[in-house]
C-alpha cells in the first residue's frame, strides 16, 4: 500500500509540475487518410474540412497541442476499439459501436446519397432504397456502412453485388468505367472526388443522384482505455466540446467549410 501511495503521489506531483510549467499537452488524434473533402492525406500532410476545424479549435485551446496521424478508416476503427489510440475522426455514431465510450458534439451534418449511371437510372424504377435496387452492382468505400443494414442484408443474400475500394476516387472510377451501376457516399465527398479526378460537366451529367438515404453527423470518437494511457481524456474532450459549440454557434465552422471549397 505504501508503494501504491508513493506512486500515486509521484504521478500527482508530476501532473502538477506539467500543469504549472505551462507546457501544452500533446493530443494525438487519428484521422481518415482518404475521405475527401473531410479528412485525407495531401501528400504527407493531413488536410480536409474536419482537420481544419480541429486545427482551428486547438487555437482556442492553449493548454493542448494537436498531433494528427492519418490512417485508413478500418485501421483507425480497429485501433480505437482495441484501445491503442485515444481518438479517431470523423466516424458516424452507430448502435453497433457501443464500445465507443464517448463522442464529441456533432461537428458537421453530411447528406448520404446514391448516385447511379444515367443508363441504369433510366432503365429502372427507383423509388425505394434498397428494395428497388435488386440486381444492381454497387461500389462502396471499404469499411463504410452508410447504405444501412437492409442494404447489406441484400448484399449478404446475393441480391446486390458489392465491390469495395478504399477511396472515393477509386469507386468513382468503377462507376465511370461501367464496372458498377451505383455508388453510396456523402454528397460533398462525391463532388470532391469528381473534382479530384478532373471530371468535366459533360461526364458528370452521365450520373444521376437517385436517392437520399439520410443525414449523418461526423464526430471525434473516443474509445476504451484499458491500460489507463489517457487519464486526461475526459477533461480534454469536455474542453473540445465547449470550443466546438462556440465555433458552431458563431458560424465559424460554416465559414471554414465555405473557405475550404473556395480555396
Secondary structure, DSSP 8 states (H G I E B T S, - for coil): -HHHHHHHHHHHHHHHHHHHTT--EEEEEEEESEETTTEEEETTEEESHHHHHHHHHHHT-TTEEEEEEEE-HHHHHHHHHTTSSSEEE-----TT-TT--EE-S--EEEEEEEEEEHHHHHHS---STTGGGTT-EEEEETT--TT-HHHHHHHHTTSSEEEEESSHHHHHHHHHTTS-SEEEEEHHHHHHHHHHHT--HHHHTTEEEEEEEEEEEE-EEE---TT---TTHHHHHHHHHHHHHHHHHHTHHHHHHHHHHH-
